[in-house]
Amino acid sequence: MKFSLEKLKRMLIVDDTEAIRHILQNMFRIEAGFAVGTAASGAIALDMLSKNKYDILLIDLDMPIMSGIELYQRIKDKYPDIVERVIFMSAGNPNASTRHFLVKTRQPFLLKPFTVAELLKCI
């Protein structure tokens, strides 16, 4: 996924851990100049996507109720024009089925913690 950084300015961070959302929001707002929205769940993310446009979606794979994989599938169905801008993240190494999903979709994956520079390499 390679896009012009000048055009990518709106990011949605989806993570069930409030501290992670807060840290990432500040990190990308301050260090990279992004306008950052946050969602605590897949359901909230889908609601936000219905009301706002985002250039990058940073989604935690390991969330309760709706996993990052399930959220990706819903985004793919409802918003196919932005599905290629999804970047996944996780605090732990993915299991075999998640690794298979990542290979199949060819979406970038970052292991937490990561830096702004590491994310920008995915764009």
PyMOL commands that set and color helices and strands:
alter all, ss='L'
color gray80, all
select helices_A, chain A and resi 18-32+42-51+68-78+83-85+96-105+116-122
alter helices_A, ss='H'
color red, helices_A
select strands_A, chain A and resi 10-14+35-39+56-60+86-90+109-111
alter strands_A, ss='S'
color yellow, strands_A
deselect
rebuild
show_as cartoon
